[in-house]
Amino acid sequence: MRNFIIATAALALAFTASAQVISVPPSGDNQKASVTQHIGVVRVSVDYSSPDVHAPNGDDRRGKIWGGLVPYGTIDDPFGTCTECPWRAGANENTVFTVSHDVKVEGQPLPAGSYGLFMIPGQDEWTVIFSRNHESWGSYFYDAKEDALRVNVKPSKSEYNEWLTYEFTDRRPDRTTLALKWEDLQVPFTISVENITDLHLAAIRNDLRSDLGFFWPHWLTAAEYALRANRPEAALEFADAAANRPFMSQQNVRTLMTLAMAQQANGKMEEANATRERAVNHPTATPSDIHQYGRMLLTQGKKDDAMRVWQLNAKRHGSAWPVNVGLARGYSALGRYKDALKYAKLALAQAPDEVNRKSLTEAIAKLEKGQDWN
């Protein structure tokens, strides 16, 4: 008897293993599908099986899906252990919703992980359920005690979808909208990340611990991101490393200008001004680099300083584009319109594109009338 039990168990195990690798079509011809969207470093995905409006025998079930094939409310299914069963939000095995980081769904927290996605349909309101059990078949063994989160959402009309589909219908830097779409209905819900900048900075710091950290351009990229994200302390840390850290830094116009911006963002104005001076006087500074520095000074109302920078540009780079543009702006700002007109005409002859030609033509017209171009 003992040998019979062992043989039977072995046969059952072998059958199970064999069944797992046989590539037969999915039950009901409900093909498997996946969709993935990133919110910055956060990965959101849904794996599901997709039924269609037309039944396997060809019957058109349009108008009979909601409240019919998919009942409103929960059901007491005779198979399994569930007595108040939600809809599996797809077909066959569990629909699986996975997030790589903690998020909020409809403003409610959901930890990172994989979840069985279920829904309770209603004519005016749906309940979306995220279950910690994501490895079952259907909802026959659904247990509400395993719920990680429930949120209520409103369904709405959609374009016709023959196959049940999950689609990310809105994508922002810190959130996205995921919608189930089938037949003429959609059920959207929002997924948001509150600390997206912190997550990016954490990922950047981790990247820079690898071999990427041995190359200054990666530190510069990190500093530029931190400046855009209004994280001045992180920007200064990264920019200083790009310009000054032993073995992996490099001083050039880009690293020094970025360091100056980071110093200014941290209120270190004297240091920022000194670093900018080093940047514009660095051999790697191009005519455009120096010109843009002069534009920044002029925007700050520092006319004499701007003119000094543009004259330096002329001394170092002759009449290369956009040296004459800077001199025209500088003389115009100082009220020396005849000198400005001279250089504006020289710049017009060099203009590399229609945008600059149009701008300089308008400048010349103003200067000829004795008006400031800036």
Summary of the structure (lengths in Angstrom):
residues: 374
radius of gyration: 32.3
end to end distance: 99.5
largest distance: 112.0
contacts: 1141
relative contact order: 0.07
helix: 43%
strand: 25%
